[in-house]
Amino acid sequence: MDKEKNIPKKTKTQKTTQKNPKEKEPIKKVKQTKTKEPVSADETATKTNIVEVKKTKKLIITPNQITILRILLIPIMVFFYFADFIPYCKIIAAGIFLIAAATDFIDGYLARKTGLITDMGKFLDPIADKLLVMSALVLVITDPVIIAEWYIWAGIIAIIILAREFLVSALRLVAASKNIVMAADKWGKYKTFFQDMALLNFMIIAFLLPQMSVTTTAFNIYLIISYILIFIATLLTIISGINYFVKNKAVLCEKK
């Protein structure tokens, strides 16, 4: 009886801490990390182009619109060149020509940066260049002040430049009839740059020369630089014209 009294009784608050071996422990969920498949170069380029196209939607003006602006500036330039009733009319015309020539580099830069290189741009850009150069060339060679300085060289240079432009334009028309777009090459760009610089200088000379009773040394140096520029432009005109026909001789070949 005494032994039974010494055995402590279990209270209600005491709980057994022994676990049932048959009970299953909760299974921890392991997150499986998905391995990314390698992205091909074509997919990366496609995604990049999509992003660039989305960015171009935010542009206020597109490269093709700048090219069209260059064409629209031509009649304004012609008007001011002949508007003798407006002070500094030829300087204003030269400024408009400079702005129009600068748009050639701006639209090309935007087209490459934004990826908006279109067939319309490839077709329209060289046409705008030709219209601008040919218009300025006609203005300069028909100016009595320039004719007095150039003499026979004015006619020779004009014929070479105009003949090249008409021949290349004809080649472009043949290529367009065969669904081929001829983009401007680096020789054409070099030629356009020197033509623009030379014609801009002669527009300024056409304004300055009548204002001067005696030509200064600085003016004569400026005149010589202008001559050098126009002769380089004429040489590049010949080289770029030959290069166009050599590179695109397949356009003139008839399919049998």
MARVEX-385325 format. One record per residue (C-alpha): residue number from 0; x, y, z. Coordinates in pm, 1 decimal. Each point is the difference from the previous one (the first is absolute). Example, Ala and Ser with C-alpha at 12.3 -4.5 7.8 and 13.67 -1.06 7.14 Angstrom:
   nr        xx        yy        zz
    0    1230.0    -450.0     780.0
    1     137.0     344.0     -66.0
***
This chain:
   nr        xx        yy        zz
    0       0.0       0.0       0.0
    1     285.8     237.6      79.9
    2     161.0     -61.4    -339.5
    3    -318.3      86.9    -178.2
    4     -23.1     326.9     187.0
    5     349.1     102.6    -104.8
    6     -76.0     -31.1    -372.3
    7     -88.8     345.7    -127.1
    8    -320.2      26.1    -190.7
    9      -9.0     162.0    -341.6
   10    -166.9     333.2      -3.3
   11    -226.8     117.3    -277.7
   12     243.3     275.2     -99.0
   13     285.6    -239.1     -71.2
   14      24.0    -116.8    -355.9
   15     206.5    -274.6    -147.0
   16     277.9     125.4    -215.6
   17      69.2    -327.8    -169.2
   18     -75.9      -5.9    -368.5
   19    -172.2    -281.4    -169.7
   20     255.9    -160.3    -231.0
   21    -273.8     -76.9    -248.1
   22     -81.6     368.5     -45.2
   23     146.2     148.5    -320.5
   24     198.0     317.6      12.6
   25    -127.9     279.8    -226.0
   26     171.9       2.0    -335.3
   27     173.3     326.9     -82.4
   28     -71.4     132.0    -344.7
   29     315.2      76.2    -190.6
   30     -27.8     273.2    -259.8
   31     138.5    -110.7    -330.4
   32     191.5     270.4    -176.1
   33     -65.7       5.0    -370.2
   34     310.8       8.4    -204.8
   35     -13.1     265.2    -271.4
   36      52.7    -129.8    -347.1
   37     274.4     177.0    -192.0
   38    -136.5     277.7    -224.5
   39     119.1      -1.6    -357.5
   40     156.5     304.0    -163.0
   41    -295.4      34.7    -240.2
   42    -251.0      12.1     288.1
   43     211.7     260.9     177.8
   44      21.0     211.6    -315.4
   45    -377.0     -30.9     -52.4
   46     -72.2     113.2     357.2
   47     242.8     290.0     -41.0
   48    -170.6     108.4    -321.5
   49    -342.3     -14.7     167.6
   50     126.2     222.3     282.1
   51     152.9     242.3    -250.2
   52    -324.3      15.4    -201.8
   53    -192.9      77.3     319.0
   54     245.9     279.9      73.8
   55     -44.5     146.4    -348.1
   56    -371.9      43.2      62.9
   57      95.8     272.0     245.7
   58     189.9     193.2    -268.0
   59    -160.7     329.4     -96.1
   60     142.2     -15.5    -353.7
   61     121.5    -297.8    -203.2
   62     300.6     -16.0    -235.4
   63    -226.2     -10.4    -307.4
   64    -178.2     316.0     115.1
   65     337.1     174.5      29.1
   66      81.8    -110.0    -355.2
   67    -330.2     144.9    -122.7
   68      80.7     321.8     188.1
   69     326.1      22.8    -196.7
   70    -197.8     -11.6    -325.1
   71    -245.2     265.4     122.9
   72     285.7     236.9      86.9
   73     122.1       6.9    -362.5
   74    -264.1     239.7    -145.3
   75      42.9     228.4     303.6
   76     374.7      12.5     -66.6
   77     -58.2      81.9    -368.1
   78    -242.5     278.3      91.2
   79     241.4     173.7     235.9
   80     293.4     -32.8    -241.7
   81    -183.3     207.5    -261.7
   82    -184.2     231.6     242.5
   83     223.3     303.8     -46.6
   84    -258.8     220.5     170.4
   85      77.9    -179.6     329.5
   86     323.0     108.2     176.9
   87     263.3    -274.3      21.6
   88    -221.5    -224.3    -214.0
   89     289.1    -217.3    -125.0
   90     139.0     -46.5     350.3
   91    -347.4    -112.9     111.7
   92     -12.4    -239.6    -296.7
   93     344.7    -132.0      95.6
   94    -120.9     -52.3     358.6
   95    -304.8    -193.5    -121.6
   96     227.5    -209.7    -222.3
   97     224.2     -74.2     298.9
   98    -299.9    -110.6     211.1
   99    -131.4    -218.1    -283.3
  100     343.9    -157.8     -50.5
  101      29.0     -66.6     374.8
  102    -328.7    -193.6      -2.9
  103     169.8    -256.6    -224.3
  104     227.6     -99.6     287.6
  105    -274.3      32.9     264.2
  106    -248.2    -233.5    -169.4
  107     273.0    -256.5     -67.1
  108     114.3       9.8     363.5
  109    -356.3     -39.1     132.0
  110     -74.7    -283.4    -240.8
  111     304.5    -197.8     115.0
  112     -50.4      76.6     370.2
  113    -370.3     -88.3      10.7
  114      11.4    -283.1    -253.5
  115    -245.4     178.7    -232.1
  116     190.4     -82.5    -316.7
  117    -281.5     -44.5    -251.6
  118     -15.1     -54.9    -374.8
  119    -179.4     333.3     -30.2
  120     288.9     170.3     180.7
  121     258.7    -171.6    -221.1
  122    -190.1     117.1    -307.7
  123     -93.8     351.0     117.3
  124     327.3     107.7     163.8
  125     221.2       0.3    -314.0
  126    -277.8     168.2    -199.4
  127     -19.6     280.1     257.0
  128     380.9      38.0     -16.9
  129      -8.4      24.5    -378.5
  130    -280.9     256.6      -2.5
  131     182.4     215.2     254.8
  132     339.1     -15.4    -173.0
  133    -138.5      49.0    -350.0
  134    -213.1     296.6     109.4
  135     292.8     169.0     173.3
  136     227.7     -73.9    -296.5
  137    -244.0     161.7    -245.3
  138     -26.9     305.6     226.5
  139     376.8      39.2      17.3
  140      89.6     -57.7    -365.7
  141    -272.8     238.5    -121.5
  142     113.5     277.1     234.2
  143     186.9     267.5    -204.1
  144     242.0      59.2     288.0
  145     107.2    -366.8       6.2
  146       5.3     -31.3    -380.3
  147     246.3     289.8     -15.3
  148     231.5    -190.5     235.0
  149     -45.3    -354.2    -129.0
  150       2.9      63.2    -375.9
  151      -5.2    -327.8    -192.0
  152      56.7    -216.4     308.6
  153    -349.2      70.5     125.3
  154    -157.8    -164.3    -304.2
  155     232.6    -302.7       1.1
  156     -46.0     -71.3     369.6
  157    -377.4      46.4     -25.6
  158     -25.4    -244.1    -292.6
  159     205.2    -265.5     182.2
  160    -201.7      27.0     322.0
  161    -341.1      12.9    -172.0
  162      86.5    -284.8    -239.3
  163     108.0    -221.3     289.0
  164    -317.6      73.8     197.4
  165    -227.3     -71.8    -296.8
  166     182.0    -324.2     -87.7
  167     -10.0    -131.9     357.7
  168    -367.0     101.3      29.0
  169     -73.6    -196.7    -319.1
  170     183.3    -300.1     147.3
  171    -212.8      27.8     315.1
  172    -318.5      -0.2    -208.9
  173     110.5    -316.6    -179.6
  174      82.6    -159.8     336.3
  175    -338.1     106.0     143.7
  176    -178.0    -165.2    -295.1
  177     171.8    -323.9     107.3
  178     -93.4      50.6     367.7
  179     360.0      85.2      90.0
  180      70.7     291.8     232.8
  181     338.8     165.4     -50.7
  182     120.4     160.6     321.5
  183     254.1     281.7      -0.1
  184     358.5    -116.5      54.9
  185     291.6     171.9     172.8
  186     135.7     149.6    -324.8
  187    -332.9     164.6     -63.0
  188       3.1     143.4     352.6
  189     351.9     138.3     -44.5
  190    -101.2     153.8    -330.9
  191    -309.0     161.0     152.1
  192     199.7     145.5     290.0
  193     256.6     172.4    -225.1
  194    -271.8     119.9    -238.5
  195    -192.7     154.0     289.0
  196     308.5     172.9     139.0
  197     106.0     136.9    -339.8
  198    -346.4     125.3     -97.0
  199     -48.5     161.1     340.2
  200     328.4     188.3     -44.6
  201     -95.6     122.2    -347.8
  202    -336.8     122.9     128.5
  203     185.9     207.7     259.0
  204     244.4     120.6    -268.8
  205    -294.2     106.2    -218.2
  206    -111.1     223.6     286.7
  207     343.1     133.1     105.9
  208     157.7      75.6    -338.4
  209    -238.8     280.6    -108.0
  210      51.4     166.5     339.8
  211     376.2      22.7     -47.9
  212     170.7     267.3    -207.2
  213     338.3    -170.8      37.9
  214      47.8    -366.0      88.0
  215     210.0     -65.9     307.0
  216     259.3    -273.0      52.9
  217    -232.8    -181.9     239.1
  218    -277.5       0.6    -260.2
  219     234.1    -132.1    -270.0
  220     106.3    -284.9     230.5
  221    -367.2     -74.1      69.0
  222     -64.9      -3.7    -375.3
  223     289.1    -241.8     -61.4
  224    -131.9    -232.2     274.9
  225    -341.6       5.1    -167.7
  226     158.5     -92.6    -335.0
  227     184.5    -291.3     162.4
  228    -320.9    -123.4     163.3
  229    -198.5       6.8    -324.0
  230     277.2    -182.6    -190.8
  231      16.3    -269.4     271.4
  232    -378.4     -25.7     -14.9
  233      14.1     -40.7    -378.8
  234     264.8    -272.9      28.1
  235    -206.4    -185.2     263.0
  236    -305.4      42.2    -222.4
  237     176.0    -192.4    -278.0
  238     136.8    -268.7     237.3
  239    -331.8     -56.6     177.1
  240    -186.3     -16.0    -332.3
  241     233.0    -267.2    -137.2
  242     -19.3    -186.3     332.0
  243    -380.6      -7.0     -14.7
  244      -5.3    -155.7    -344.6
  245     273.6    -254.1      83.4
  246    -169.9    -110.3     323.8
  247    -345.6     -19.0    -159.4
  248      86.4    -128.4    -345.8
  249    -231.1    -296.6      60.8
  250    -293.2     242.1     -11.0
  251      70.0      71.1    -365.9
  252      37.9    -366.6     -92.7
  253    -304.2    -151.9    -167.7
  254    -119.9    -334.9     133.0
  255       2.6    -270.0    -265.0
***
